[in-house]
Each structure stands twice: as structure tokens, then as C-alpha cells.
Amino acid sequence: MAGIGESLAVRLLDCPRFPRPWSIEEREACYVVLDQNGQSLAYVYFAYGDCSLGKLLTRYDALRIAATIAGAGDLF
């Protein structure tokens, strides 16, 4: 059911206030989804380096989620 929550979040953000196309920017330990004006819409964090904190996303999984939010989920 995780897909239902993701699609709801995308529908809430998908309005004229947050113009498309959205892009993804990689930062040190997260991916940021940006609208076309550069406003941050979502941050998806991942384990960076030798991190032993439990239950963090891998870099690939974080990118996959960010791409789904940005509407580029068909890349995966």
C-alpha cells in the first residue's frame, strides 16, 4: 500500500502552485525534488558513506523514490 501514499502526495503537489517539470538534485546525503522554479518539494534521505544507523534507504532506493515523486519513475 506504499504506492497509494506516494500517489496521494504527488497529486497534492501536482497543482499550478508547483509547476512542472520537476527535477531531482543530489546533495550529500539526500535527493531533493525541485519544481521548475527551484522550490524544494521533497527530500529523500539515504545512508551516506559508512553509516551504521539502521533503516536508512540505499542511494538507489532513494533515487527511485525521488524519481517517482518527480514523475520520472518510468526510468526504473
Buried (B, 14 or more C-beta within 10 A) or exposed (E): EEEEEBEEBBEEBBEEEBEEEBBBEEEEBBBBBBBEEEEEBBEBEBBEEEEEEEEBBEBEEBBBBBBBBBEBBEEE
